[in-house]
């Protein structure tokens, strides 16, 4: 019985998800992990094909100027999709 208890505790330790930092994953890091260009990550997130975060589109400031896109990429969602653990950038 004690041996079974030890085995179960070991399995639980292995299944525990890592802790994730509060800051988002940079687009360049997600692109590298996924093996695609940054623009591909943003386009697929915006179209709904890639559910790892959000894309925000700003309003153009001048007539004819393109809007800018900003992203929030969730460390947890990227981990769930790829197994990659983002630990944040060391500053």
MODELLER restraints for C-alpha pairs under 7 A, 6 or more apart:
rsr = mdl.restraints
at = mdl.atoms
rsr.add(forms.Gaussian(group=physical.xy_distance, feature=features.Distance(at['CA:20:A'], at['CA:75:A']), mean=6.21, stdev=0.5))
rsr.add(forms.Gaussian(group=physical.xy_distance, feature=features.Distance(at['CA:20:A'], at['CA:76:A']), mean=6.51, stdev=0.5))
rsr.add(forms.Gaussian(group=physical.xy_distance, feature=features.Distance(at['CA:20:A'], at['CA:86:A']), mean=6.95, stdev=0.5))
rsr.add(forms.Gaussian(group=physical.xy_distance, feature=features.Distance(at['CA:20:A'], at['CA:87:A']), mean=6.58, stdev=0.5))
rsr.add(forms.Gaussian(group=physical.xy_distance, feature=features.Distance(at['CA:21:A'], at['CA:87:A']), mean=6.11, stdev=0.5))
rsr.add(forms.Gaussian(group=physical.xy_distance, feature=features.Distance(at['CA:21:A'], at['CA:88:A']), mean=6.14, stdev=0.5))
rsr.add(forms.Gaussian(group=physical.xy_distance, feature=features.Distance(at['CA:23:A'], at['CA:88:A']), mean=6.93, stdev=0.5))
rsr.add(forms.Gaussian(group=physical.xy_distance, feature=features.Distance(at['CA:24:A'], at['CA:72:A']), mean=5.80, stdev=0.5))
rsr.add(forms.Gaussian(group=physical.xy_distance, feature=features.Distance(at['CA:24:A'], at['CA:73:A']), mean=5.22, stdev=0.5))
rsr.add(forms.Gaussian(group=physical.xy_distance, feature=features.Distance(at['CA:24:A'], at['CA:74:A']), mean=5.53, stdev=0.5))
rsr.add(forms.Gaussian(group=physical.xy_distance, feature=features.Distance(at['CA:24:A'], at['CA:75:A']), mean=6.15, stdev=0.5))
rsr.add(forms.Gaussian(group=physical.xy_distance, feature=features.Distance(at['CA:25:A'], at['CA:73:A']), mean=5.21, stdev=0.5))
rsr.add(forms.Gaussian(group=physical.xy_distance, feature=features.Distance(at['CA:25:A'], at['CA:74:A']), mean=6.36, stdev=0.5))
rsr.add(forms.Gaussian(group=physical.xy_distance, feature=features.Distance(at['CA:25:A'], at['CA:75:A']), mean=5.79, stdev=0.5))
rsr.add(forms.Gaussian(group=physical.xy_distance, feature=features.Distance(at['CA:25:A'], at['CA:86:A']), mean=6.77, stdev=0.5))
rsr.add(forms.Gaussian(group=physical.xy_distance, feature=features.Distance(at['CA:27:A'], at['CA:38:A']), mean=5.99, stdev=0.5))
rsr.add(forms.Gaussian(group=physical.xy_distance, feature=features.Distance(at['CA:28:A'], at['CA:38:A']), mean=5.76, stdev=0.5))
rsr.add(forms.Gaussian(group=physical.xy_distance, feature=features.Distance(at['CA:31:A'], at['CA:37:A']), mean=5.55, stdev=0.5))
rsr.add(forms.Gaussian(group=physical.xy_distance, feature=features.Distance(at['CA:31:A'], at['CA:38:A']), mean=5.14, stdev=0.5))
rsr.add(forms.Gaussian(group=physical.xy_distance, feature=features.Distance(at['CA:31:A'], at['CA:41:A']), mean=6.12, stdev=0.5))
rsr.add(forms.Gaussian(group=physical.xy_distance, feature=features.Distance(at['CA:44:A'], at['CA:50:A']), mean=5.23, stdev=0.5))
rsr.add(forms.Gaussian(group=physical.xy_distance, feature=features.Distance(at['CA:45:A'], at['CA:51:A']), mean=6.11, stdev=0.5))
rsr.add(forms.Gaussian(group=physical.xy_distance, feature=features.Distance(at['CA:45:A'], at['CA:54:A']), mean=6.80, stdev=0.5))
rsr.add(forms.Gaussian(group=physical.xy_distance, feature=features.Distance(at['CA:45:A'], at['CA:55:A']), mean=6.73, stdev=0.5))
rsr.add(forms.Gaussian(group=physical.xy_distance, feature=features.Distance(at['CA:46:A'], at['CA:55:A']), mean=5.82, stdev=0.5))
rsr.add(forms.Gaussian(group=physical.xy_distance, feature=features.Distance(at['CA:52:A'], at['CA:73:A']), mean=5.69, stdev=0.5))
rsr.add(forms.Gaussian(group=physical.xy_distance, feature=features.Distance(at['CA:52:A'], at['CA:74:A']), mean=5.84, stdev=0.5))
rsr.add(forms.Gaussian(group=physical.xy_distance, feature=features.Distance(at['CA:52:A'], at['CA:77:A']), mean=5.01, stdev=0.5))
rsr.add(forms.Gaussian(group=physical.xy_distance, feature=features.Distance(at['CA:52:A'], at['CA:78:A']), mean=5.65, stdev=0.5))
rsr.add(forms.Gaussian(group=physical.xy_distance, feature=features.Distance(at['CA:53:A'], at['CA:72:A']), mean=5.37, stdev=0.5))
rsr.add(forms.Gaussian(group=physical.xy_distance, feature=features.Distance(at['CA:53:A'], at['CA:73:A']), mean=4.36, stdev=0.5))
rsr.add(forms.Gaussian(group=physical.xy_distance, feature=features.Distance(at['CA:53:A'], at['CA:74:A']), mean=5.34, stdev=0.5))
rsr.add(forms.Gaussian(group=physical.xy_distance, feature=features.Distance(at['CA:54:A'], at['CA:71:A']), mean=5.64, stdev=0.5))
rsr.add(forms.Gaussian(group=physical.xy_distance, feature=features.Distance(at['CA:54:A'], at['CA:72:A']), mean=5.13, stdev=0.5))
rsr.add(forms.Gaussian(group=physical.xy_distance, feature=features.Distance(at['CA:54:A'], at['CA:73:A']), mean=6.56, stdev=0.5))
rsr.add(forms.Gaussian(group=physical.xy_distance, feature=features.Distance(at['CA:55:A'], at['CA:69:A']), mean=6.49, stdev=0.5))
rsr.add(forms.Gaussian(group=physical.xy_distance, feature=features.Distance(at['CA:55:A'], at['CA:70:A']), mean=5.70, stdev=0.5))
rsr.add(forms.Gaussian(group=physical.xy_distance, feature=features.Distance(at['CA:55:A'], at['CA:71:A']), mean=4.48, stdev=0.5))
rsr.add(forms.Gaussian(group=physical.xy_distance, feature=features.Distance(at['CA:55:A'], at['CA:72:A']), mean=6.48, stdev=0.5))
rsr.add(forms.Gaussian(group=physical.xy_distance, feature=features.Distance(at['CA:56:A'], at['CA:69:A']), mean=5.49, stdev=0.5))
rsr.add(forms.Gaussian(group=physical.xy_distance, feature=features.Distance(at['CA:56:A'], at['CA:70:A']), mean=5.05, stdev=0.5))
rsr.add(forms.Gaussian(group=physical.xy_distance, feature=features.Distance(at['CA:56:A'], at['CA:71:A']), mean=6.06, stdev=0.5))
rsr.add(forms.Gaussian(group=physical.xy_distance, feature=features.Distance(at['CA:57:A'], at['CA:67:A']), mean=6.35, stdev=0.5))
rsr.add(forms.Gaussian(group=physical.xy_distance, feature=features.Distance(at['CA:57:A'], at['CA:68:A']), mean=5.66, stdev=0.5))
rsr.add(forms.Gaussian(group=physical.xy_distance, feature=features.Distance(at['CA:57:A'], at['CA:69:A']), mean=4.48, stdev=0.5))
rsr.add(forms.Gaussian(group=physical.xy_distance, feature=features.Distance(at['CA:57:A'], at['CA:70:A']), mean=6.41, stdev=0.5))
rsr.add(forms.Gaussian(group=physical.xy_distance, feature=features.Distance(at['CA:58:A'], at['CA:67:A']), mean=5.33, stdev=0.5))
rsr.add(forms.Gaussian(group=physical.xy_distance, feature=features.Distance(at['CA:58:A'], at['CA:68:A']), mean=5.26, stdev=0.5))
rsr.add(forms.Gaussian(group=physical.xy_distance, feature=features.Distance(at['CA:58:A'], at['CA:69:A']), mean=6.32, stdev=0.5))
rsr.add(forms.Gaussian(group=physical.xy_distance, feature=features.Distance(at['CA:59:A'], at['CA:67:A']), mean=5.33, stdev=0.5))
rsr.add(forms.Gaussian(group=physical.xy_distance, feature=features.Distance(at['CA:60:A'], at['CA:66:A']), mean=5.72, stdev=0.5))
rsr.add(forms.Gaussian(group=physical.xy_distance, feature=features.Distance(at['CA:60:A'], at['CA:67:A']), mean=4.60, stdev=0.5))
rsr.add(forms.Gaussian(group=physical.xy_distance, feature=features.Distance(at['CA:75:A'], at['CA:86:A']), mean=5.85, stdev=0.5))
rsr.add(forms.Gaussian(group=physical.xy_distance, feature=features.Distance(at['CA:78:A'], at['CA:84:A']), mean=6.78, stdev=0.5))
rsr.add(forms.Gaussian(group=physical.xy_distance, feature=features.Distance(at['CA:79:A'], at['CA:85:A']), mean=5.62, stdev=0.5))
